Amino acid sequence: MARLTRFSVAPLAGMTRQLAAVASGRAAPDLVITGARVLSTYSERILPEREIWISGGRIAAVKPSGSYRGAAARYDAAGGIIGPGLVDPHIHIESAMVTASAYAEAALLNGTTTIFCDSHEIGNVMDVAGIEAMLEDARAAPLSIFLTVPSTVPATSPELETAGGDLTPEKIAGLFDRWPEALALGEKMDFVPVTMGDERSHAILKAALERGRPVSGHVYGRDFVAAYAASGITDTHEAIDRDIADDLLEAGIWIFLRGGPPTTAWHSLPEAIKTITELGTSTKRIAVCTDDRDADDLADFGLDFVVREAVRAGVKPEAAWSMGSLHGATRFGQDGEIGGLGGGRRADLVLLNDALEPQSTWYGGELVVDGRRITPLLDAALSDRYRYPEAAYHTVHLPAVLKLTPDLPAGPGILNAIRTELPGITLTHDRIAIEPANDWSTLFDRHGLCFVSVVERHGKTDGNVGHGVLSRFSLKRGAVASSVGHDAHNIIIAGTNEADMRLALATVAETEGGIAVVADGVVKARVALPIAGLLSDKRVPEVAEELRALKVAWAEAGCSIPFMGFNLIPLSVIPEIRITDRGLVTVPAMALVPLFEPD
């Protein structure tokens, strides 16, 4: 058979006569799945004793059990539930630290057959070339991957941070015009400039809106909702509590309830879902999403986990699965193709047990997961992954000499510090009154601090380094570093001393990107990310194993937030204070402030 991709199934326009013939019994199906209970996302019911007729990778019909009497191949669902494949409406593949082709393995094991990805990470590193490389990767993947075109690269402005990419309105328009799978504008993170009428921000919105493309959002604060909606944004995954979720719905904005590991910053679903469970809103404009997952967390915290979290919160199972499939498809105008088990739809199916745990997955009518194990067909597809252009393997450009720690304050004054605490998305601005000291260690011991620096790695400056201090990060000794510093993706380093910070930086640079934990001059753990400093070229299980070792070393170092939360410290669009290669940035004021303010 030809390579297993989204294009393995022919467009419906050329298959209608064939499917009609099968559905009416005039032609034989390729496959009949028998003995099933069908989860209908259209009526939100579980229909007993059904069978599904499949032809050419599409559903020809769903019939009562025993309707088919011919000799076509059969698969006995043995009374299990068959539902449509899950549709993730907001995901960043780069957060998994694997390529799109590799990402398919974890997605399909979790019953996810379609994702809408925002590739602003690789866009921030490599501009349009990076996005188009990921689109080529997506076309080669055994998974349906659509693009929400990155809208905010850089996330703020060159005055506040240095990114590798600069996606102008003209470049964004070009991506829409060249790539049919570019179905929407990605999350418009610069919500303050949007609501204040910034010219560039609104020119980017115009590029999408005049092409009839929907616009995805990212907003904090109820005061911003009205102006944000008036600017054409019609979805967001950043509803963090019941009240803003309700405001967003009433403003006409879709909500993607984000679930994730409960100890991380990505598990906002339990609070935001209260707009349903406490305020009684309809689920019709609510979907669920994952947003960010590392390769290790993909296995246990996929979109199926988020659906089950919605059930645990009080949503009935049939409605929760619809929020995970049909609703995301509907939001992006793809419900005629995916998200339900109607005739003509792609045969992207999942066999579930009564706890809504995926057991088997069909992608375009092909069995790719059987009994929670990938099939030889999928294994072959995953072994033949897309190779990124050579330029993607050379994206870390550092000067020979860098100063990673700031000078010691000469007298008393105020340190502008970044306080980290779980869940780790928002960061608190601590103004710490300090007295003179002979060394930084004395100040750190008195106030529970450590260094943090952001190093520009795109070769756009003479070696910008932003210096800061972290409060409550709890690093015991050594240093940690990552080239996944959102969103400009410069290298962020936290440490207790310059020597270990230099080693952490060198360890990351040695493999053209990655994450490292060092202490006392020894590398304790590392994950190499040679593609754009963001992605491994290995399969998910290999990267997951490396990440598990990294997490152990991370915890032993004492870090108070997980490394994915650490990667958010430079994200200069989320309150209250951030650090970039330009220095400390306060949000929403979007202003640079000094590290030290003398009396």
N, C-alpha and C positions, 0 to 999 in steps of 0.2 A: 504494500500500500504506500501511497505518497506520504510525505511528512505530515504528522499530525499537528495541525494548526487551526486557527479560527477559520481559515479558508478551505478546510477539508469538506465543509458542508456548503453546497451550492446555494446561491441566493434563492429565496422563496419564489421570486418572479419566474424562474425557469423550472420550478418543480410543481406548480399547482395541479397540472393535469395528472401527473404521477401520484401525488398525494390523494387527490380525489378518487383515483381509481382504486387505491389501496383502501381508503376509508369506506368505500362503497362495496368492497368485496370483489371487485373485478380484477384486482392484481394482488399478488402476495406481498406481505411486508417482509422486510429483512430480518426483523426480530420482533418477538412478542414477549413482553414482560408480564408474567402471569402471577396470580395469587397475591395481589397487592391491595392495600388500602391506599387510596389516592388523597393526598393533601391538596385540596383545591384552594389556591390563593385568590381565585375570583370570588368564591362564595364563602371562603373561610370556614370550610367544613372538611371533615375526613370522610370520604366516600368508601363504603365497604365493597369488597369483592369486585375488583376492577382488573382489567388488563390493558396494556398500552401497546399499540401497534406503531412500529417505527420503520420508516423508509427513507433512505438517502440521508440519514443523520437528522431527520426531522420527525416530529410526532404526526402520524397520519390520523390517529383517533384514540380516544379512551373509551373502552367498551366494557359492558358487564362481563364478568369472568365466564369463560367457556364459549365466548362468541366466536373465537377463531378455531376452525376445525382443520386447517391445512397443515403443511409439513415445514413451515418456517421454523427457524431456530427459536428456542424458548429459553427464558431465564425465569426461574421460580423465585419470586420474592418471599415465599413462605410466610405470608401474612404480615410482612413488614410494611412500613409506610413509604410510599414513593412521593417525593415532592420535587419541585423544580430546583435546579442548582441555585446556590446563593449568589447574590449580586452585591458586591461591595462598592458603594457609591463614592467612597473617599478613602484612598490608600496611597501611601508613598512607598513604592517598591524599594527605594534606596534605604529605607529604615531597616529592612530585612537584611541588608548588606550582601545581597546576592543579585544576580542578573534577573531580568524578567523571565527568561527561559527557565532558570533554576527555581524561581519563585513558584512556578506552576505546581511543583511537587507538593509543597505544603498546602497550597490552596485546594487542590483537588482531593487530597486526603481529608480536608475539612469540609468537603462538599461545596466549595466555592468554585464556580465555573466562569464567572465574569467579574472583572474589576475595572473601576474607573480610577486611573492613577494620575496624580499630579507630580510631574517629574521636575519640580522646581529645584531639587537638590542638585541634580546633575546640570541643570540649566544655570545655576549659580556658579558652577565650576567651569563649564565648557560652552556656555551660551547656546545658540541654536544647534550647533554641531552635536552637543551632548544630548539634547532632546531628540534630535533625529536619529542618533545612534540607538537610543533607548526605544524609539518607535520601530526601528528595524529589528531590534531584539524582540520586541513585543510581537511583531509579525511572525517571528520564527518560533514563538512559544506555543506549547500545547495548552493554551488558555486564551479566553477572549479578553483582550486588554484594550481599553479605550483611553484616550488622553483627555484630561482637562488641562488645557494649555496653561503653563505657569504664567501668572499674572503680575507677580511682584518680585521681579529680579532686577536689581537688588531689592531686599525687603524694605529698605528705607531710602537712603541716598548716599552718594559718594562722600558727603560731608560726615556721615555717621558711621560708615563701614565701607570696606573695599571687597567687592565680589569679583569673581572671575567672569561673570556674565552680565550683560545689560540688555534685557529684553524690552525693546522699545515697542510702541504701538505698531510700527511698521513690521517689525519682526514677528510679532504675534499674529498680525493679519496674514502674513505669509505662511505661517504654520497652519492656520485654518484653511487657507486656499490650497495648500499642497497635500494635506493629509486628511483624507475623509474620516479617519477614526478620531480626529480632533473634534469632539462633540460639544465641548463646553469650555468656558474660561475657568481656570483653576482658582483656588481660594484667594480672594483679594484681601491680603493680610494687612495692608496699610490702611486700616479702617479710619484712623484719625485723618490722614490726608483726604480720603474719599469723602468723609462727612464734611470736611472743610472746603471741598470744591477744588482740590489740587488739579491743575490742568493736565499733567501727564497721567495721573490716575484715571481721570475721566476719559482721556483719549484711548486708554487701554479698554475701558468698559465699552466705549463706542465701537471699537474694532470687533468686539464680540456681538454686541447688540444689533448692529446694522447687518450682521450676517445671520441673525436669528438664533444665535447660540446663547444658551442660558449661562448665568454667571454664578459661580460658587463663592462662598464668603467665609469670613473668619473675623469675629467681632467679640469684644469684651465690653460689658457695660450697657445697662438698659438705656442710658441717655443717648447712645449712638444708634439705636435700632431704627428709629423713624427715618433719619437721613440716609442710613445705609440702605434700607428698603427702597427709598425714593430714588436711589442711584442705580437701581436695576439688579441688585443682588437678590437671588431667590433661593439660596440654601446656605446652611452653615452647620458645621460639626462641633462648634464651640459653645453650645448651650450647656452651662455648667450647673444650673440649678432650675428649679421649677418655675420661678417667676420670669426669668429671662426667656426660658423656653416658651412660656405662654405668650410673652410679648412678641417673640419672633413669629410664632404661628399666626397671631392676629395681624401681623404686618404682611402676611402673605409669603413668608419665608419657610421653605422646607427645613425640617430639623433632621439631622443624622445623629442619632443617639450613639455616642462613642463609648464602647466598652473595651476593657483591657485588663491586664493583671491588676488585681485590687490594690496592690502596694505601689502602683505607679501613677503617673500623672494622667494616664489615658482612660481612667475608669470614672467618667463623669455620668454614665447612664443612671446609676441608682438615684441621683438627685433630680436630673432633668426629666426622667420618666414620670415624675410625680405630676407633670401636667396632664398625663393620662390617668394615673391611678388616684390622684387626689382632686384634680380639677375637672376630670371627666371629658377631656378633649377627645375628639376622634383620632384614630391612628392613620387616617387616609393620607396625610401629608407628613408622615413620620417614617423614617427608615432607620436602620442601624448600620454602623460602620466600624472599622478597626482603626483607621488613620495610620498609626505607626506600630510595627511589631519588629522586634529583632528576630533573627533566625531561630533562636532557642525558644522563644515564646510562641512562635507560629504553631507549633504542634498542639499546645494545650489551650491557646487563647485565640483561635481563629474566629471567623465570623459566626460559625456555629455556636461557639461559646457565648458570643454577644446575644444571639437569639435566645439561648437558654437563660441568660441573665434577665432578659426582658420577661420571660415566663416566670422566673423566680420573683420578679418585682410585681407580678400580678396580671400580666397580659396573657390572654388565653393562647395556647400553643399555635393554633392555626393563624391567629393574627400576628403573632411574633414571627412565624416563618414568612408570612407575607411581607412584614417589615424588612426581612432579610433578603427578599427576592423580588417580588413584583413591585414593591414601592420604589426601590432604587432604579429598577428598569423603567418604570413610569416616569420618574423624575427626569430622566434623560431621553425620553421618547423612544425607548427600545422595548416597550411592553408587547409589541407585536412580534417580537423575535425571541425574547427571553422572559423569565420571571413567572411563568405559569405553564400549565400542561394542556393548553388549547391546541387544536389542530393547526398544523403549519409551523408551530414554534420549533426552535432547535430542540433536539433530544438531549438536553443538558439536565440530567436527572440524578437524584440522590436517594438511595435506600436508607431509611432511618429506623432505629428502634423506637420504642415508646418514649424514651427520654430525649428524643430528637438528636441522637448521636449518629453521625454518618457512618454507615457500614460499607457502602459501595457507591461508586460514582460513574456515571456515563457522561462522556463529553462528545457531543455531536453523534450520539448513538454508539460510540465506542466505549467499551468497558475499560476504564483506566485505573480504577481502584476496586478491589474485590476483597471483601472480608477485612477491610482496613489495611490492606497491603497493595502497593502499586503493582500493576500488571506488567508483563514483559513488553507490551506495546508502549506503555508510558515510560518504562525504564529506557527503552531504546530512544525515545524522543528526548528524554532528559540527558542522555549521553551525547547528544549531537547538538550542543548549544551554540548560540551566536557568539562570534568573536568580535569584540569592540575594536574600533580603529586604533592604530598604534598611539596616536596622540593622547588617547584616554589613559594610557599607562605612564604618562609623564606630566603630572599636574601639580607636583610639589616643587616650588622654586623658592629657595631660601638663601639669603646672603650668608657669607662665611662666619660673620660675627654678629651675635645678637645679645642684647641685655634683657634677661627674662624677669628680673626683679627690680622694683623701684628703689630709689634712694630713700634712706631712712629720714623721716621728718626731723628737722633740727630743733623744733620746740613744741610746745603744747598746741593743740588745735583739734580739728574734727577730721576723722577718717570717714569717707563715704564708702561704706562696705555693702556687699551683697549678701543678704542672709538667705541661706538655702534651708528648706524644710519640705517634708512630704506634703502634698503629692509632687511638688516640684515644678509646676508650670509657672505660676506667678512667683516672683522673688521680691522679698521685702528690702526696702532701702533703709539700712541701719546707719545712723549718724552717731559715731562712737567718739566720745571725748577721750583724747589720749594725752598722756603726759610724756615728757622727754624720756628716752631710753637709749642705752648704749648699743643695742642691736635689735633687729626685728624679732628674734626669738623671745626676748623679754616681753615685747608688746603682744606677740601671739599668745604667750602663756597667760598673760593678764586678761586677755579679751576673747580667747578662743577663736583665733584667726589662722588663715594660711594665705599664701600668695595665689593669685590667679592671673594668667596672662593670655592674650590672644595674639597670635603671630600671623601676619598676612602671608599667605603661601601661594598666591597666584602670580607673583612676579610683577605686580602692577605698581609697587612702591619700592622705596629703598630699604624695605624691611621694617614696616610699621609693626610696633608692638604696643598693645594696650595693656597697662598695668592696673591691677586691682587687688582687693583682698576679699576673701570669703569668710563669712561668719557662720558658725554652726555646721560647717562642712565636715568637721570631725576627722580630717585626715591626720592619722597618727604620725606617719613619717613617709619620706620618699615623695613621689610625684605620680600623677596620672595625666595622660594626654590623649587627645582625639582629633583627627582631621575631619570629624563630622560635626563641627561647630555650626549649628544652624544660625542663620540661613545662608550666610556668605560662605560657609564651609572653610573658614580659616582654621588654624590649629589652636585648640584651647588646651591650656596646661594649668593644673593646680599642683602646688607643691609646698613643702616646708623649707626647701633650700634650693639654691641655684644649680648645684651640681646634679642633683637627681632630676631637676626640671630639664636640664640640657640633655641628659641621657634619655629621658622620655621623648623629647622632641626628636632626637637623632634616631630613636627606634622607630618612630612613626615615619620619619622622612626616608629611612632606609628602604622601605617597601612602597614608597610613593603613596603613603597614606595608611591609616590604621588606628588602632587603639592600643595603648600600652599602660602597664602598671609597673613601676620600678621602686626600689627601696635600697638604700645603702649601696648604691652603685651596681645593683643587680636587677635585671629584667625578670619580673615575677610572672608576667603573662602578657601576651600580645595577640592581636588579631590583625592580619595583613589585609588591607583593602586597596589593592593596586589599581583598580579601575576608577579613575577620577577621585581617588582618595576616599571613595564611598562604598565600593562594591568589591566583594571577593569574586574570584573566577571559579569557585568550587560549588558543589551542590549543597543543598540546605543541611543535610545531616552532618556534613563535615564542618560547616561553619557553626552550626549549633553546638557541636562538641567543643570547638575553640572558645565560643562565647561562655559556655558553662565554666570552663577553667578561668576565664577572665573574671566572671562574676564572683568566683570564690576569692580570687586575689583582690578584687575590688572591695569585697566585704572585709577581708582581713586588714586592708589598709585603713578601714574605719569610715569610709565615705558614707555620708548620711543619706544621700539620694542615689538611685541607680544611675548607671552610666548614660542611659538614654535621657534622663533628666539633666544630667551634667551637660550633655550636648546642647541643651536648650539655653544654657546660661548666656550665650551671645545673641539669642534671638531678640532683636531690638524692636519688636513690635508688641511685646507683652509686658504689662506692668510688673514691678514698679521701677526696677533698675536692672540694666544689662551691661555687658562689656563687649566691645568690638575691638578691632585693631586700632581704632581711633580713640579709644578710651571708654569711660563710663557714660552710659546713655540713660537718661530718665524717661519713663513712659507714663502717661501720654504726652508729656511736655515735648518729647523728642529733642532734648537738649543735652549737650555734653557738659559734664561736671568734673571738676578735678578730683583726684584721689584724696588729696590732703588740702584742707582749708585751715591756714594758720589763724591763731587768735588775733 
